[in-house]
Amino acid sequence: MHPITGSSGRLEIHAASLPQRAASFADEVIAGLCATPKHLPSKYFYDELGSALFDAITVLPEYYLTRAETEILREWGWEMVRALGNPIEFVELGSGSAVKTRILIEEALRVQRTLRYCPIDISGEALQASAQSLVGAYPALNVSGFVGDYFSILREPRLRRDGKVLAMFMGSNIGNYDPPVAVQLLTAIARWLKPGDGLLIGADRKKDARTLQLAYDDPAGVTAAFNKNLLGRINRELGGTFDLHDFTHVARYDQMRGAVDSSLVANRAHEVRITALDATIAFERGEAIHTESSYKYSSDDLKALGEAAGLRLTRSWSDPQERFSVALYIP
């Protein structure tokens, strides 16, 4: 893929040039549904319908995460972009729509004439849309986007740097990784960073089980629809015969692991045919498909997570209710 350029040379979008070995949706569906226990990767939540449902989740009164992180950035963003000294560049993993990133972009442009921003995302369409919007909104901003998985892009020779970098991994995305994989990812980031650089991580904090469970199983049923859409996607793309009424969305907080586990539980014993996979999957009554684990962090957890990856926690900021944290690490 050749770079996409625009806005007078202020925008480039690159695909990873290094080989990537990635299983397809079909590969991972058949592997997960034939495993014991059954599971499906949460990264496949976000087709067009799933993304729209998640946008609806973020405005639910029970889903505090997006609002809490935004509060922190609005209150303390000025301090975050000045913490390393200026000028700086931004590198963001999992940039998505970059709505909250605009707060930090605006703060950085208050203290430096120009800003280079390198967003990294698995979705080329989402990355291109957000990048074009950003260069249109900020004439002093230059965007070099990268499409691919984080591990591949961190090895990408074209992910160059002209100066000091503030890397970002926001939105509680770190919570989507089981702890060993989270440490692997942060270790890869730490190896890419240089002395003087920093890493901002947005992480949801541990709290009472009821608050957490309501955030992932709201009374209006939006999170249930979001979870069940994974089965709907199998129907649409792979010729599945899932009846979504045959499954119940369940979210439970495991206090020992510090994780909210989401699953789809079969209401009755039945079989599902998936034409594209030439497979028939049997379900027992009460059998669960695990779809996501969302890990929560205490202050001590955040410190230990960084240390395991070769990063030192230097500062953290929380919202007034201490529901969420943004932590700054240095290598």
Salt bridges, closest charged atoms under 4 A:
GLU12 OE1 - HIS14 NE2 3.09
GLU28 OE2 - LYS43 NZ 2.93
ASP47 OD2 - ARG236 NH2 2.65
GLU69 OE1 - LYS100 NZ 2.33
GLU71 OE2 - ARG323 NH2 3.33
GLU79 OE2 - ARG315 NH1 2.19
GLU89 OE1 - ARG116 NH1 3.40
GLU107 OE1 - ARG82 NH1 3.77
GLU107 OE1 - ARG110 NE 3.39
GLU156 OE2 - ARG158 NE 3.00
ASP162 OD2 - ARG160 NH1 2.64
ASP197 OD2 - ARG161 NH1 2.69
ASP204 OD1 - LYS207 NZ 2.88
ASP204 OD2 - LYS296 NZ 2.86
ASP217 OD1 - HIS249 NE2 3.95
GLU237 OE2 - ARG233 NE 2.85
ASP243 OD1 - HIS245 ND1 3.22
ASP246 OD2 - ARG268 NH2 3.03
ASP254 OD2 - ARG257 NH1 3.30
ASP261 OD2 - ARG257 NH1 2.56
ASP261 OD1 - HIS290 NE2 3.99
ASP278 OD1 - ARG273 NH2 2.55
GLU287 OE2 - LYS38 NZ 2.66
ASP301 OD2 - LYS206 NZ 2.87
ASP319 OD2 - ARG323 NE 2.83
